Amino acid sequence: MDTRNRSIRLRMLAFGVIGFAAALTAVAAPQCDHCLTRHYACRTDNSGDTQPCLEK
């Protein structure tokens, strides 16, 4: 078996996985801004205690 072809395939797979993760992050990020705003407001209301905010 040619190890050079295996190496190229592994690199292509790695780039594909990284590209997919980057695309997924780019799509999901704008939709979560309101969640972070509510989480930070909850932390402020609870004097920095994160536990009640994580249960919402």
mmCIF entry with sequence, helices, sheets and N, C-alpha, C, O atoms, coordinates in Angstrom:
data_MODEL
# 
_entry.id   MODEL 
# 
_entity.id                         1 
_entity.type                       polymer 
_entity.pdbx_number_of_molecules   1 
# 
_entity_poly.entity_id                      1 
_entity_poly.type                           'polypeptide(L)' 
_entity_poly.nstd_linkage                   no 
_entity_poly.nstd_monomer                   no 
_entity_poly.pdbx_seq_one_letter_code       MDTRNRSIRLRMLAFGVIGFAAALTAVAAPQCDHCLTRHYACRTDNSGDTQPCLEK 
_entity_poly.pdbx_seq_one_letter_code_can   MDTRNRSIRLRMLAFGVIGFAAALTAVAAPQCDHCLTRHYACRTDNSGDTQPCLEK 
_entity_poly.pdbx_strand_id                 A 
# 
loop_
_entity_poly_seq.entity_id 
_entity_poly_seq.num 
_entity_poly_seq.mon_id 
_entity_poly_seq.hetero 
1 1  MET n 
1 2  ASP n 
1 3  THR n 
1 4  ARG n 
1 5  ASN n 
1 6  ARG n 
1 7  SER n 
1 8  ILE n 
1 9  ARG n 
1 10 LEU n 
1 11 ARG n 
1 12 MET n 
1 13 LEU n 
1 14 ALA n 
1 15 PHE n 
1 16 GLY n 
1 17 VAL n 
1 18 ILE n 
1 19 GLY n 
1 20 PHE n 
1 21 ALA n 
1 22 ALA n 
1 23 ALA n 
1 24 LEU n 
1 25 THR n 
1 26 ALA n 
1 27 VAL n 
1 28 ALA n 
1 29 ALA n 
1 30 PRO n 
1 31 GLN n 
1 32 CYS n 
1 33 ASP n 
1 34 HIS n 
1 35 CYS n 
1 36 LEU n 
1 37 THR n 
1 38 ARG n 
1 39 HIS n 
1 40 TYR n 
1 41 ALA n 
1 42 CYS n 
1 43 ARG n 
1 44 THR n 
1 45 ASP n 
1 46 ASN n 
1 47 SER n 
1 48 GLY n 
1 49 ASP n 
1 50 THR n 
1 51 GLN n 
1 52 PRO n 
1 53 CYS n 
1 54 LEU n 
1 55 GLU n 
1 56 LYS n 
# 
_struct_asym.id          A 
_struct_asym.entity_id   1 
# 
loop_
_struct_conf.conf_type_id 
_struct_conf.id 
_struct_conf.pdbx_PDB_helix_id 
_struct_conf.beg_label_comp_id 
_struct_conf.beg_label_asym_id 
_struct_conf.beg_label_seq_id 
_struct_conf.pdbx_beg_PDB_ins_code 
_struct_conf.end_label_comp_id 
_struct_conf.end_label_asym_id 
_struct_conf.end_label_seq_id 
_struct_conf.pdbx_end_PDB_ins_code 
_struct_conf.beg_auth_comp_id 
_struct_conf.beg_auth_asym_id 
_struct_conf.beg_auth_seq_id 
_struct_conf.end_auth_comp_id 
_struct_conf.end_auth_asym_id 
_struct_conf.end_auth_seq_id 
_struct_conf.pdbx_PDB_helix_class 
_struct_conf.details 
_struct_conf.pdbx_PDB_helix_length 
HELX_P HELX_P1 AA1 THR A 3  ? ALA A 28 ? THR A 3  ALA A 28 1 ? 26 
HELX_P HELX_P2 AA2 ALA A 29 ? CYS A 32 ? ALA A 29 CYS A 32 5 ? 4  
HELX_P HELX_P3 AA3 ASP A 33 ? ASP A 45 ? ASP A 33 ASP A 45 1 ? 13 
HELX_P HELX_P4 AA4 GLN A 51 ? LEU A 54 ? GLN A 51 LEU A 54 1 ? 4  
# 
_struct_conf_type.id          HELX_P 
_struct_conf_type.criteria    ? 
_struct_conf_type.reference   ? 
# 
loop_
_atom_site.group_PDB 
_atom_site.id 
_atom_site.type_symbol 
_atom_site.label_atom_id 
_atom_site.label_alt_id 
_atom_site.label_comp_id 
_atom_site.label_asym_id 
_atom_site.label_entity_id 
_atom_site.label_seq_id 
_atom_site.pdbx_PDB_ins_code 
_atom_site.Cartn_x 
_atom_site.Cartn_y 
_atom_site.Cartn_z 
_atom_site.occupancy 
_atom_site.B_iso_or_equiv 
_atom_site.pdbx_formal_charge 
_atom_site.auth_seq_id 
_atom_site.auth_comp_id 
_atom_site.auth_asym_id 
_atom_site.auth_atom_id 
_atom_site.pdbx_PDB_model_num 
ATOM 1   N N  . MET A 1 1  ? 0.842   -1.176 0.000  1.00 0.00 ? 1  MET A N  1 
ATOM 2   C CA . MET A 1 1  ? 0.000   0.000  0.000  1.00 0.00 ? 1  MET A CA 1 
ATOM 3   C C  . MET A 1 1  ? 0.888   1.241  0.000  1.00 0.00 ? 1  MET A C  1 
ATOM 4   O O  . MET A 1 1  ? 1.888   1.310  0.715  1.00 0.00 ? 1  MET A O  1 
ATOM 5   N N  . ASP A 1 2  ? 0.512   2.192  -0.794 1.00 0.00 ? 2  ASP A N  1 
ATOM 6   C CA . ASP A 1 2  ? 1.289   3.416  -0.924 1.00 0.00 ? 2  ASP A CA 1 
ATOM 7   C C  . ASP A 1 2  ? 0.975   4.341  0.254  1.00 0.00 ? 2  ASP A C  1 
ATOM 8   O O  . ASP A 1 2  ? -0.151  4.816  0.401  1.00 0.00 ? 2  ASP A O  1 
ATOM 9   N N  . THR A 1 3  ? 1.974   4.587  1.081  1.00 0.00 ? 3  THR A N  1 
ATOM 10  C CA . THR A 1 3  ? 1.752   5.427  2.266  1.00 0.00 ? 3  THR A CA 1 
ATOM 11  C C  . THR A 1 3  ? 1.590   6.896  1.901  1.00 0.00 ? 3  THR A C  1 
ATOM 12  O O  . THR A 1 3  ? 1.027   7.672  2.672  1.00 0.00 ? 3  THR A O  1 
ATOM 13  N N  . ARG A 1 4  ? 2.085   7.278  0.722  1.00 0.00 ? 4  ARG A N  1 
ATOM 14  C CA . ARG A 1 4  ? 1.941   8.672  0.305  1.00 0.00 ? 4  ARG A CA 1 
ATOM 15  C C  . ARG A 1 4  ? 0.467   9.007  0.055  1.00 0.00 ? 4  ARG A C  1 
ATOM 16  O O  . ARG A 1 4  ? 0.004   10.076 0.454  1.00 0.00 ? 4  ARG A O  1 
ATOM 17  N N  . ASN A 1 5  ? -0.265  8.119  -0.593 1.00 0.00 ? 5  ASN A N  1 
ATOM 18  C CA . ASN A 1 5  ? -1.688  8.341  -0.833 1.00 0.00 ? 5  ASN A CA 1 
ATOM 19  C C  . ASN A 1 5  ? -2.467  8.390  0.486  1.00 0.00 ? 5  ASN A C  1 
ATOM 20  O O  . ASN A 1 5  ? -3.408  9.172  0.623  1.00 0.00 ? 5  ASN A O  1 
ATOM 21  N N  . ARG A 1 6  ? -2.082  7.573  1.433  1.00 0.00 ? 6  ARG A N  1 
ATOM 22  C CA . ARG A 1 6  ? -2.749  7.566  2.733  1.00 0.00 ? 6  ARG A CA 1 
ATOM 23  C C  . ARG A 1 6  ? -2.539  8.896  3.436  1.00 0.00 ? 6  ARG A C  1 
ATOM 24  O O  . ARG A 1 6  ? -3.463  9.437  4.044  1.00 0.00 ? 6  ARG A O  1 
ATOM 25  N N  . SER A 1 7  ? -1.323  9.423  3.353  1.00 0.00 ? 7  SER A N  1 
ATOM 26  C CA . SER A 1 7  ? -1.003  10.700 3.981  1.00 0.00 ? 7  SER A CA 1 
ATOM 27  C C  . SER A 1 7  ? -1.814  11.834 3.357  1.00 0.00 ? 7  SER A C  1 
ATOM 28  O O  . SER A 1 7  ? -2.320  12.706 4.063  1.00 0.00 ? 7  SER A O  1 
ATOM 29  N N  . ILE A 1 8  ? -1.934  11.816 2.037  1.00 0.00 ? 8  ILE A N  1 
ATOM 30  C CA . ILE A 1 8  ? -2.712  12.858 1.355  1.00 0.00 ? 8  ILE A CA 1 
ATOM 31  C C  . ILE A 1 8  ? -4.178  12.763 1.737  1.00 0.00 ? 8  ILE A C  1 
ATOM 32  O O  . ILE A 1 8  ? -4.827  13.782 1.970  1.00 0.00 ? 8  ILE A O  1 
ATOM 33  N N  . ARG A 1 9  ? -4.700  11.559 1.803  1.00 0.00 ? 9  ARG A N  1 
ATOM 34  C CA . ARG A 1 9  ? -6.103  11.366 2.185  1.00 0.00 ? 9  ARG A CA 1 
ATOM 35  C C  . ARG A 1 9  ? -6.355  11.839 3.612  1.00 0.00 ? 9  ARG A C  1 
ATOM 36  O O  . ARG A 1 9  ? -7.380  12.462 3.892  1.00 0.00 ? 9  ARG A O  1 
ATOM 37  N N  . LEU A 1 10 ? -5.431  11.548 4.504  1.00 0.00 ? 10 LEU A N  1 
ATOM 38  C CA . LEU A 1 10 ? -5.590  11.987 5.888  1.00 0.00 ? 10 LEU A CA 1 
ATOM 39  C C  . LEU A 1 10 ? -5.561  13.508 5.995  1.00 0.00 ? 10 LEU A C  1 
ATOM 40  O O  . LEU A 1 10 ? -6.320  14.094 6.766  1.00 0.00 ? 10 LEU A O  1 
ATOM 41  N N  . ARG A 1 11 ? -4.689  14.141 5.224  1.00 0.00 ? 11 ARG A N  1 
ATOM 42  C CA . ARG A 1 11 ? -4.632  15.608 5.217  1.00 0.00 ? 11 ARG A CA 1 
ATOM 43  C C  . ARG A 1 11 ? -5.927  16.192 4.677  1.00 0.00 ? 11 ARG A C  1 
ATOM 44  O O  . ARG A 1 11 ? -6.454  17.157 5.231  1.00 0.00 ? 11 ARG A O  1 
ATOM 45  N N  . MET A 1 12 ? -6.443  15.615 3.601  1.00 0.00 ? 12 MET A N  1 
ATOM 46  C CA . MET A 1 12 ? -7.695  16.106 3.024  1.00 0.00 ? 12 MET A CA 1 
ATOM 47  C C  . MET A 1 12 ? -8.843  15.935 4.008  1.00 0.00 ? 12 MET A C  1 
ATOM 48  O O  . MET A 1 12 ? -9.688  16.821 4.136  1.00 0.00 ? 12 MET A O  1 
ATOM 49  N N  . LEU A 1 13 ? -8.880  14.809 4.698  1.00 0.00 ? 13 LEU A N  1 
ATOM 50  C CA . LEU A 1 13 ? -9.906  14.584 5.701  1.00 0.00 ? 13 LEU A CA 1 
ATOM 51  C C  . LEU A 1 13 ? -9.783  15.592 6.838  1.00 0.00 ? 13 LEU A C  1 
ATOM 52  O O  . LEU A 1 13 ? -10.791 16.125 7.302  1.00 0.00 ? 13 LEU A O  1 
ATOM 53  N N  . ALA A 1 14 ? -8.573  15.857 7.287  1.00 0.00 ? 14 ALA A N  1 
ATOM 54  C CA . ALA A 1 14 ? -8.355  16.821 8.369  1.00 0.00 ? 14 ALA A CA 1 
ATOM 55  C C  . ALA A 1 14 ? -8.791  18.217 7.946  1.00 0.00 ? 14 ALA A C  1 
ATOM 56  O O  . ALA A 1 14 ? -9.439  18.921 8.720  1.00 0.00 ? 14 ALA A O  1 
ATOM 57  N N  . PHE A 1 15 ? -8.442  18.630 6.725  1.00 0.00 ? 15 PHE A N  1 
ATOM 58  C CA . PHE A 1 15 ? -8.876  19.939 6.243  1.00 0.00 ? 15 PHE A CA 1 
ATOM 59  C C  . PHE A 1 15 ? -10.394 20.011 6.119  1.00 0.00 ? 15 PHE A C  1 
ATOM 60  O O  . PHE A 1 15 ? -10.995 21.049 6.396  1.00 0.00 ? 15 PHE A O  1 
ATOM 61  N N  . GLY A 1 16 ? -11.004 18.921 5.707  1.00 0.00 ? 16 GLY A N  1 
ATOM 62  C CA . GLY A 1 16 ? -12.458 18.881 5.600  1.00 0.00 ? 16 GLY A CA 1 
ATOM 63  C C  . GLY A 1 16 ? -13.126 19.031 6.954  1.00 0.00 ? 16 GLY A C  1 
ATOM 64  O O  . GLY A 1 16 ? -14.101 19.770 7.089  1.00 0.00 ? 16 GLY A O  1 
ATOM 65  N N  . VAL A 1 17 ? -12.612 18.341 7.950  1.00 0.00 ? 17 VAL A N  1 
ATOM 66  C CA . VAL A 1 17 ? -13.170 18.428 9.302  1.00 0.00 ? 17 VAL A CA 1 
ATOM 67  C C  . VAL A 1 17 ? -13.000 19.838 9.858  1.00 0.00 ? 17 VAL A C  1 
ATOM 68  O O  . VAL A 1 17 ? -13.931 20.390 10.444 1.00 0.00 ? 17 VAL A O  1 
ATOM 69  N N  . ILE A 1 18 ? -11.830 20.415 9.680  1.00 0.00 ? 18 ILE A N  1 
ATOM 70  C CA . ILE A 1 18 ? -11.578 21.775 10.170 1.00 0.00 ? 18 ILE A CA 1 
ATOM 71  C C  . ILE A 1 18 ? -12.477 22.773 9.440  1.00 0.00 ? 18 ILE A C  1 
ATOM 72  O O  . ILE A 1 18 ? -13.025 23.683 10.062 1.00 0.00 ? 18 ILE A O  1 
ATOM 73  N N  . GLY A 1 19 ? -12.629 22.608 8.132  1.00 0.00 ? 19 GLY A N  1 
ATOM 74  C CA . GLY A 1 19 ? -13.491 23.491 7.362  1.00 0.00 ? 19 GLY A CA 1 
ATOM 75  C C  . GLY A 1 19 ? -14.941 23.385 7.787  1.00 0.00 ? 19 GLY A C  1 
ATOM 76  O O  . GLY A 1 19 ? -15.635 24.396 7.888  1.00 0.00 ? 19 GLY A O  1 
ATOM 77  N N  . PHE A 1 20 ? -15.405 22.171 8.038  1.00 0.00 ? 20 PHE A N  1 
ATOM 78  C CA . PHE A 1 20 ? -16.778 21.969 8.492  1.00 0.00 ? 20 PHE A CA 1 
ATOM 79  C C  . PHE A 1 20 ? -17.000 22.615 9.850  1.00 0.00 ? 20 PHE A C  1 
ATOM 80  O O  . PHE A 1 20 ? -18.024 23.262 10.072 1.00 0.00 ? 20 PHE A O  1 
ATOM 81  N N  . ALA A 1 21 ? -16.052 22.446 10.754 1.00 0.00 ? 21 ALA A N  1 
ATOM 82  C CA . ALA A 1 21 ? -16.169 23.046 12.086 1.00 0.00 ? 21 ALA A CA 1 
ATOM 83  C C  . ALA A 1 21 ? -16.170 24.573 12.000 1.00 0.00 ? 21 ALA A C  1 
ATOM 84  O O  . ALA A 1 21 ? -16.925 25.232 12.716 1.00 0.00 ? 21 ALA A O  1 
ATOM 85  N N  . ALA A 1 22 ? -15.340 25.132 11.140 1.00 0.00 ? 22 ALA A N  1 
ATOM 86  C CA . ALA A 1 22 ? -15.300 26.583 10.978 1.00 0.00 ? 22 ALA A CA 1 
ATOM 87  C C  . ALA A 1 22 ? -16.607 27.103 10.396 1.00 0.00 ? 22 ALA A C  1 
ATOM 88  O O  . ALA A 1 22 ? -17.108 28.142 10.826 1.00 0.00 ? 22 ALA A O  1 
ATOM 89  N N  . ALA A 1 23 ? -17.158 26.392 9.426  1.00 0.00 ? 23 ALA A N  1 
ATOM 90  C CA . ALA A 1 23 ? -18.426 26.813 8.827  1.00 0.00 ? 23 ALA A CA 1 
ATOM 91  C C  . ALA A 1 23 ? -19.562 26.718 9.841  1.00 0.00 ? 23 ALA A C  1 
ATOM 92  O O  . ALA A 1 23 ? -20.420 27.599 9.902  1.00 0.00 ? 23 ALA A O  1 
ATOM 93  N N  . LEU A 1 24 ? -19.568 25.670 10.620 1.00 0.00 ? 24 LEU A N  1 
ATOM 94  C CA . LEU A 1 24 ? -20.603 25.500 11.634 1.00 0.00 ? 24 LEU A CA 1 
ATOM 95  C C  . LEU A 1 24 ? -20.512 26.593 12.687 1.00 0.00 ? 24 LEU A C  1 
ATOM 96  O O  . LEU A 1 24 ? -21.536 27.115 13.127 1.00 0.00 ? 24 LEU A O  1 
ATOM 97  N N  . THR A 1 25 ? -19.320 26.940 13.088 1.00 0.00 ? 25 THR A N  1 
ATOM 98  C CA . THR A 1 25 ? -19.121 28.013 14.060 1.00 0.00 ? 25 THR A CA 1 
ATOM 99  C C  . THR A 1 25 ? -19.575 29.353 13.500 1.00 0.00 ? 25 THR A C  1 
ATOM 100 O O  . THR A 1 25 ? -20.199 30.144 14.208 1.00 0.00 ? 25 THR A O  1 
ATOM 101 N N  . ALA A 1 26 ? -19.268 29.608 12.245 1.00 0.00 ? 26 ALA A N  1 
ATOM 102 C CA . ALA A 1 26 ? -19.649 30.882 11.620 1.00 0.00 ? 26 ALA A CA 1 
ATOM 103 C C  . ALA A 1 26 ? -21.163 31.011 11.513 1.00 0.00 ? 26 ALA A C  1 
ATOM 104 O O  . ALA A 1 26 ? -21.700 32.111 11.641 1.00 0.00 ? 26 ALA A O  1 
ATOM 105 N N  . VAL A 1 27 ? -21.847 29.914 11.283 1.00 0.00 ? 27 VAL A N  1 
ATOM 106 C CA . VAL A 1 27 ? -23.303 29.949 11.157 1.00 0.00 ? 27 VAL A CA 1 
ATOM 107 C C  . VAL A 1 27 ? -23.952 30.079 12.524 1.00 0.00 ? 27 VAL A C  1 
ATOM 108 O O  . VAL A 1 27 ? -24.952 30.784 12.659 1.00 0.00 ? 27 VAL A O  1 
ATOM 109 N N  . ALA A 1 28 ? -23.413 29.420 13.539 1.00 0.00 ? 28 ALA A N  1 
ATOM 110 C CA . ALA A 1 28 ? -24.044 29.389 14.854 1.00 0.00 ? 28 ALA A CA 1 
ATOM 111 C C  . ALA A 1 28 ? -23.766 30.646 15.679 1.00 0.00 ? 28 ALA A C  1 
ATOM 112 O O  . ALA A 1 28 ? -24.579 31.015 16.526 1.00 0.00 ? 28 ALA A O  1 
ATOM 113 N N  . ALA A 1 29 ? -22.659 31.293 15.452 1.00 0.00 ? 29 ALA A N  1 
ATOM 114 C CA . ALA A 1 29 ? -22.250 32.415 16.301 1.00 0.00 ? 29 ALA A CA 1 
ATOM 115 C C  . ALA A 1 29 ? -23.249 33.566 16.340 1.00 0.00 ? 29 ALA A C  1 
ATOM 116 O O  . ALA A 1 29 ? -23.571 34.018 17.439 1.00 0.00 ? 29 ALA A O  1 
ATOM 117 N N  . PRO A 1 30 ? -23.761 34.071 15.225 1.00 0.00 ? 30 PRO A N  1 
ATOM 118 C CA . PRO A 1 30 ? -24.675 35.218 15.302 1.00 0.00 ? 30 PRO A CA 1 
ATOM 119 C C  . PRO A 1 30 ? -25.987 34.895 16.011 1.00 0.00 ? 30 PRO A C  1 
ATOM 120 O O  . PRO A 1 30 ? -26.628 35.800 16.547 1.00 0.00 ? 30 PRO A O  1 
ATOM 121 N N  . GLN A 1 31 ? -26.392 33.658 16.027 1.00 0.00 ? 31 GLN A N  1 
ATOM 122 C CA . GLN A 1 31 ? -27.662 33.286 16.622 1.00 0.00 ? 31 GLN A CA 1 
ATOM 123 C C  . GLN A 1 31 ? -27.587 33.191 18.142 1.00 0.00 ? 31 GLN A C  1 
ATOM 124 O O  . GLN A 1 31 ? -28.629 33.126 18.795 1.00 0.00 ? 31 GLN A O  1 
ATOM 125 N N  . CYS A 1 32 ? -26.411 33.179 18.719 1.00 0.00 ? 32 CYS A N  1 
ATOM 126 C CA . CYS A 1 32 ? -26.263 32.997 20.153 1.00 0.00 ? 32 CYS A CA 1 
ATOM 127 C C  . CYS A 1 32 ? -25.996 34.299 20.902 1.00 0.00 ? 32 CYS A C  1 
ATOM 128 O O  . CYS A 1 32 ? -25.838 34.286 22.122 1.00 0.00 ? 32 CYS A O  1 
ATOM 129 N N  . ASP A 1 33 ? -25.942 35.421 20.187 1.00 0.00 ? 33 ASP A N  1 
ATOM 130 C CA . ASP A 1 33 ? -25.668 36.690 20.854 1.00 0.00 ? 33 ASP A CA 1 
ATOM 131 C C  . ASP A 1 33 ? -26.698 37.009 21.923 1.00 0.00 ? 33 ASP A C  1 
ATOM 132 O O  . ASP A 1 33 ? -26.340 37.481 23.002 1.00 0.00 ? 33 ASP A O  1 
ATOM 133 N N  . HIS A 1 34 ? -27.968 36.759 21.642 1.00 0.00 ? 34 HIS A N  1 
ATOM 134 C CA . HIS A 1 34 ? -29.003 37.053 22.627 1.00 0.00 ? 34 HIS A CA 1 
ATOM 135 C C  . HIS A 1 34 ? -28.899 36.133 23.844 1.00 0.00 ? 34 HIS A C  1 
ATOM 136 O O  . HIS A 1 34 ? -29.262 36.522 24.954 1.00 0.00 ? 34 HIS A O  1 
ATOM 137 N N  . CYS A 1 35 ? -28.403 34.920 23.633 1.00 0.00 ? 35 CYS A N  1 
ATOM 138 C CA . CYS A 1 35 ? -28.230 33.993 24.759 1.00 0.00 ? 35 CYS A CA 1 
ATOM 139 C C  . CYS A 1 35 ? -27.143 34.503 25.709 1.00 0.00 ? 35 CYS A C  1 
ATOM 140 O O  . CYS A 1 35 ? -27.307 34.452 26.928 1.00 0.00 ? 35 CYS A O  1 
ATOM 141 N N  . LEU A 1 36 ? -26.047 34.987 25.155 1.00 0.00 ? 36 LEU A N  1 
ATOM 142 C CA . LEU A 1 36 ? -24.962 35.501 25.992 1.00 0.00 ? 36 LEU A CA 1 
ATOM 143 C C  . LEU A 1 36 ? -25.406 36.741 26.759 1.00 0.00 ? 36 LEU A C  1 
ATOM 144 O O  . LEU A 1 36 ? -25.055 36.912 27.927 1.00 0.00 ? 36 LEU A O  1 
ATOM 145 N N  . THR A 1 37 ? -26.174 37.601 26.106 1.00 0.00 ? 37 THR A N  1 
ATOM 146 C CA . THR A 1 37 ? -26.661 38.802 26.776 1.00 0.00 ? 37 THR A CA 1 
ATOM 147 C C  . THR A 1 37 ? -27.521 38.431 27.979 1.00 0.00 ? 37 THR A C  1 
ATOM 148 O O  . THR A 1 37 ? -27.378 39.009 29.056 1.00 0.00 ? 37 THR A O  1 
ATOM 149 N N  . ARG A 1 38 ? -28.412 37.466 27.788 1.00 0.00 ? 38 ARG A N  1 
ATOM 150 C CA . ARG A 1 38 ? -29.264 37.027 28.910 1.00 0.00 ? 38 ARG A CA 1 
ATOM 151 C C  . ARG A 1 38 ? -28.442 36.355 30.001 1.00 0.00 ? 38 ARG A C  1 
ATOM 152 O O  . ARG A 1 38 ? -28.719 36.535 31.187 1.00 0.00 ? 38 ARG A O  1 
ATOM 153 N N  . HIS A 1 39 ? -27.428 35.576 29.607 1.00 0.00 ? 39 HIS A N  1 
ATOM 154 C CA . HIS A 1 39 ? -26.590 34.893 30.601 1.00 0.00 ? 39 HIS A CA 1 
ATOM 155 C C  . HIS A 1 39 ? -25.819 35.905 31.455 1.00 0.00 ? 39 HIS A C  1 
ATOM 156 O O  . HIS A 1 39 ? -25.758 35.775 32.678 1.00 0.00 ? 39 HIS A O  1 
ATOM 157 N N  . TYR A 1 40 ? -25.230 36.920 30.798 1.00 0.00 ? 40 TYR A N  1 
ATOM 158 C CA . TYR A 1 40 ? -24.480 37.932 31.550 1.00 0.00 ? 40 TYR A CA 1 
ATOM 159 C C  . TYR A 1 40 ? -25.401 38.745 32.454 1.00 0.00 ? 40 TYR A C  1 
ATOM 160 O O  . TYR A 1 40 ? -25.009 39.115 33.561 1.00 0.00 ? 40 TYR A O  1 
ATOM 161 N N  . ALA A 1 41 ? -26.603 39.023 32.001 1.00 0.00 ? 41 ALA A N  1 
ATOM 162 C CA . ALA A 1 41 ? -27.564 39.744 32.838 1.00 0.00 ? 41 ALA A CA 1 
ATOM 163 C C  . ALA A 1 41 ? -27.950 38.893 34.040 1.00 0.00 ? 41 ALA A C  1 
ATOM 164 O O  . ALA A 1 41 ? -28.098 39.412 35.147 1.00 0.00 ? 41 ALA A O  1 
ATOM 165 N N  . CYS A 1 42 ? -28.112 37.595 33.832 1.00 0.00 ? 42 CYS A N  1 
ATOM 166 C CA . CYS A 1 42 ? -28.442 36.683 34.935 1.00 0.00 ? 42 CYS A CA 1 
ATOM 167 C C  . CYS A 1 42 ? -27.307 36.640 35.952 1.00 0.00 ? 42 CYS A C  1 
ATOM 168 O O  . CYS A 1 42 ? -27.552 36.645 37.159 1.00 0.00 ? 42 CYS A O  1 
ATOM 169 N N  . ARG A 1 43 ? -26.070 36.597 35.468 1.00 0.00 ? 43 ARG A N  1 
ATOM 170 C CA . ARG A 1 43 ? -24.923 36.584 36.383 1.00 0.00 ? 43 ARG A CA 1 
ATOM 171 C C  . ARG A 1 43 ? -24.858 37.871 37.191 1.00 0.00 ? 43 ARG A C  1 
ATOM 172 O O  . ARG A 1 43 ? -24.529 37.844 38.377 1.00 0.00 ? 43 ARG A O  1 
ATOM 173 N N  . THR A 1 44 ? -25.167 38.989 36.561 1.00 0.00 ? 44 THR A N  1 
ATOM 174 C CA . THR A 1 44 ? -25.156 40.271 37.265 1.00 0.00 ? 44 THR A CA 1 
ATOM 175 C C  . THR A 1 44 ? -26.238 40.280 38.339 1.00 0.00 ? 44 THR A C  1 
ATOM 176 O O  . THR A 1 44 ? -26.007 40.745 39.456 1.00 0.00 ? 44 THR A O  1 
ATOM 177 N N  . ASP A 1 45 ? -27.414 39.769 38.002 1.00 0.00 ? 45 ASP A N  1 
ATOM 178 C CA . ASP A 1 45 ? -28.524 39.732 38.962 1.00 0.00 ? 45 ASP A CA 1 
ATOM 179 C C  . ASP A 1 45 ? -28.245 38.800 40.135 1.00 0.00 ? 45 ASP A C  1 
ATOM 180 O O  . ASP A 1 45 ? -28.778 39.008 41.225 1.00 0.00 ? 45 ASP A O  1 
ATOM 181 N N  . ASN A 1 46 ? -27.420 37.779 39.928 1.00 0.00 ? 46 ASN A N  1 
ATOM 182 C CA . ASN A 1 46 ? -27.124 36.796 40.977 1.00 0.00 ? 46 ASN A CA 1 
ATOM 183 C C  . ASN A 1 46 ? -25.738 36.981 41.575 1.00 0.00 ? 46 ASN A C  1 
ATOM 184 O O  . ASN A 1 46 ? -25.171 36.031 42.116 1.00 0.00 ? 46 ASN A O  1 
ATOM 185 N N  . SER A 1 47 ? -25.193 38.159 41.490 1.00 0.00 ? 47 SER A N  1 
ATOM 186 C CA . SER A 1 47 ? -23.889 38.498 42.076 1.00 0.00 ? 47 SER A CA 1 
ATOM 187 C C  . SER A 1 47 ? -22.770 37.570 41.602 1.00 0.00 ? 47 SER A C  1 
ATOM 188 O O  . SER A 1 47 ? -21.904 37.192 42.391 1.00 0.00 ? 47 SER A O  1 
ATOM 189 N N  . GLY A 1 48 ? -22.783 37.205 40.336 1.00 0.00 ? 48 GLY A N  1 
ATOM 190 C CA . GLY A 1 48 ? -21.712 36.392 39.778 1.00 0.00 ? 48 GLY A CA 1 
ATOM 191 C C  . GLY A 1 48 ? -21.889 34.897 39.925 1.00 0.00 ? 48 GLY A C  1 
ATOM 192 O O  . GLY A 1 48 ? -21.075 34.132 39.408 1.00 0.00 ? 48 GLY A O  1 
ATOM 193 N N  . ASP A 1 49 ? -22.932 34.455 40.618 1.00 0.00 ? 49 ASP A N  1 
ATOM 194 C CA . ASP A 1 49 ? -23.171 33.028 40.780 1.00 0.00 ? 49 ASP A CA 1 
ATOM 195 C C  . ASP A 1 49 ? -23.692 32.466 39.469 1.00 0.00 ? 49 ASP A C  1 
ATOM 196 O O  . ASP A 1 49 ? -24.741 32.899 38.991 1.00 0.00 ? 49 ASP A O  1 
ATOM 197 N N  . THR A 1 50 ? -22.993 31.521 38.883 1.00 0.00 ? 50 THR A N  1 
ATOM 198 C CA . THR A 1 50 ? -23.367 31.009 37.566 1.00 0.00 ? 50 THR A CA 1 
ATOM 199 C C  . THR A 1 50 ? -24.357 29.862 37.618 1.00 0.00 ? 50 THR A C  1 
ATOM 200 O O  . THR A 1 50 ? -25.014 29.599 36.610 1.00 0.00 ? 50 THR A O  1 
ATOM 201 N N  . GLN A 1 51 ? -24.498 29.174 38.721 1.00 0.00 ? 51 GLN A N  1 
ATOM 202 C CA . GLN A 1 51 ? -25.345 27.995 38.780 1.00 0.00 ? 51 GLN A CA 1 
ATOM 203 C C  . GLN A 1 51 ? -26.813 28.274 38.422 1.00 0.00 ? 51 GLN A C  1 
ATOM 204 O O  . GLN A 1 51 ? -27.367 27.549 37.596 1.00 0.00 ? 51 GLN A O  1 
ATOM 205 N N  . PRO A 1 52 ? -27.460 29.278 38.996 1.00 0.00 ? 52 PRO A N  1 
ATOM 206 C CA . PRO A 1 52 ? -28.857 29.535 38.601 1.00 0.00 ? 52 PRO A CA 1 
ATOM 207 C C  . PRO A 1 52 ? -28.982 29.893 37.112 1.00 0.00 ? 52 PRO A C  1 
ATOM 208 O O  . PRO A 1 52 ? -30.005 29.613 36.486 1.00 0.00 ? 52 PRO A O  1 
ATOM 209 N N  . CYS A 1 53 ? -27.951 30.502 36.560 1.00 0.00 ? 53 CYS A N  1 
ATOM 210 C CA . CYS A 1 53 ? -27.992 30.911 35.155 1.00 0.00 ? 53 CYS A CA 1 
ATOM 211 C C  . CYS A 1 53 ? -27.844 29.720 34.218 1.00 0.00 ? 53 CYS A C  1 
ATOM 212 O O  . CYS A 1 53 ? -28.375 29.741 33.107 1.00 0.00 ? 53 CYS A O  1 
ATOM 213 N N  . LEU A 1 54 ? -27.138 28.692 34.642 1.00 0.00 ? 54 LEU A N  1 
ATOM 214 C CA . LEU A 1 54 ? -26.953 27.520 33.809 1.00 0.00 ? 54 LEU A CA 1 
ATOM 215 C C  . LEU A 1 54 ? -28.204 26.648 33.785 1.00 0.00 ? 54 LEU A C  1 
ATOM 216 O O  . LEU A 1 54 ? -28.396 25.874 32.847 1.00 0.00 ? 54 LEU A O  1 
ATOM 217 N N  . GLU A 1 55 ? -29.042 26.759 34.782 1.00 0.00 ? 55 GLU A N  1 
ATOM 218 C CA . GLU A 1 55 ? -30.238 25.933 34.859 1.00 0.00 ? 55 GLU A CA 1 
ATOM 219 C C  . GLU A 1 55 ? -31.389 26.494 34.048 1.00 0.00 ? 55 GLU A C  1 
ATOM 220 O O  . GLU A 1 55 ? -32.398 25.813 33.865 1.00 0.00 ? 55 GLU A O  1 
ATOM 221 N N  . LYS A 1 56 ? -31.266 27.721 33.556 1.00 0.00 ? 56 LYS A N  1 
ATOM 222 C CA . LYS A 1 56 ? -32.354 28.322 32.772 1.00 0.00 ? 56 LYS A CA 1 
ATOM 223 C C  . LYS A 1 56 ? -32.330 27.845 31.359 1.00 0.00 ? 56 LYS A C  1 
ATOM 224 O O  . LYS A 1 56 ? -33.173 28.248 30.558 1.00 0.00 ? 56 LYS A O  1 
# 
